[in-house]
């Protein structure tokens, strides 16, 4: 299994790429300001947080399982789990 994607280099004016670059820059600034642990590459932080945040939407079968088996099956509980996971993975700088 290959983790690398084929080269799909976007044009410099591509709106999505500009948004991603801005978010990465904001994360880098948060690291420099001591608000985010600098041990992670900001591009990795963005990609991983995005995937954690979209897990429930991208995999509806997990919603069904949570509704049937989770201690707290509410959307609020799922949202809290995402927030907790992100906070633990990417803590404030020490």
C-alpha positions in Angstrom: 0.0 0.0 0.0 1.4 3.4 -1.0 0.7 6.4 1.2 2.0 8.9 -1.4 -0.5 10.4 -3.8 0.3 11.0 -7.4 1.8 14.4 -8.3 -1.2 16.7 -8.7 0.6 20.0 -8.4 -1.9 22.7 -8.5 -1.5 26.1 -10.1 -0.2 28.8 -7.8 -3.6 30.6 -7.9 -5.6 27.5 -6.9 -8.0 28.7 -4.2 -7.9 25.4 -2.2 -4.1 25.4 -2.1 -4.1 29.0 -0.9 -6.5 28.2 1.9 -4.4 25.2 3.0 -1.2 27.3 2.9 -2.9 30.0 5.0 -3.9 27.4 7.6 -0.4 25.9 7.7 1.0 29.4 8.2 -1.5 30.0 11.1 -0.4 26.8 12.7 3.3 27.7 12.3 2.6 31.1 13.9 0.8 29.4 16.8 3.9 27.2 17.3 6.1 30.3 17.3 3.9 32.0 19.8 4.1 29.1 22.1 0.4 28.1 21.7 1.1 24.8 19.9 3.8 22.2 20.4 6.4 22.8 17.7 7.4 19.1 17.6 4.8 18.5 14.8 5.1 19.8 11.2 2.2 22.2 10.7 1.2 20.4 7.5 0.9 17.1 9.4 -1.2 18.8 12.1 -3.6 20.2 9.6 -4.0 16.9 7.7 -4.5 14.8 10.9 -6.9 17.3 12.5 -8.9 17.4 9.3 -9.2 13.6 9.2 -10.1 13.3 12.9 -12.8 16.0 12.5 -14.3 14.4 9.4 -14.3 10.8 10.7 -18.0 10.7 11.6 -19.1 12.3 8.4 -16.8 10.2 6.2 -17.7 6.9 7.8 -21.4 6.8 8.6 -21.2 3.2 9.7 -19.4 4.5 12.8 -22.3 6.7 13.6 -24.6 3.7 13.5 -22.3 1.7 15.7 -22.0 4.6 18.2 -25.7 5.0 18.3 -26.1 1.4 19.3 -23.0 0.9 21.5 -21.5 4.1 22.8 -21.9 5.1 26.4 -23.1 8.4 25.2 -24.4 8.2 21.6 -25.1 11.9 21.1 -23.4 14.2 18.6 -22.2 16.3 21.5 -20.2 13.3 22.8 -18.7 12.7 19.4 -17.7 16.3 19.1 -16.2 16.2 22.6 -14.2 13.1 21.6 -12.8 14.9 18.6 -11.8 18.0 20.7 -10.1 15.8 23.3 -8.2 13.7 20.7 -6.9 16.9 19.1 -5.9 18.5 22.4 -4.1 15.4 23.5 -2.3 14.8 20.1 -1.3 18.5 19.7 -0.9 20.0 23.2 0.1 23.6 23.9 3.8 24.2 23.8 5.5 23.7 27.2 
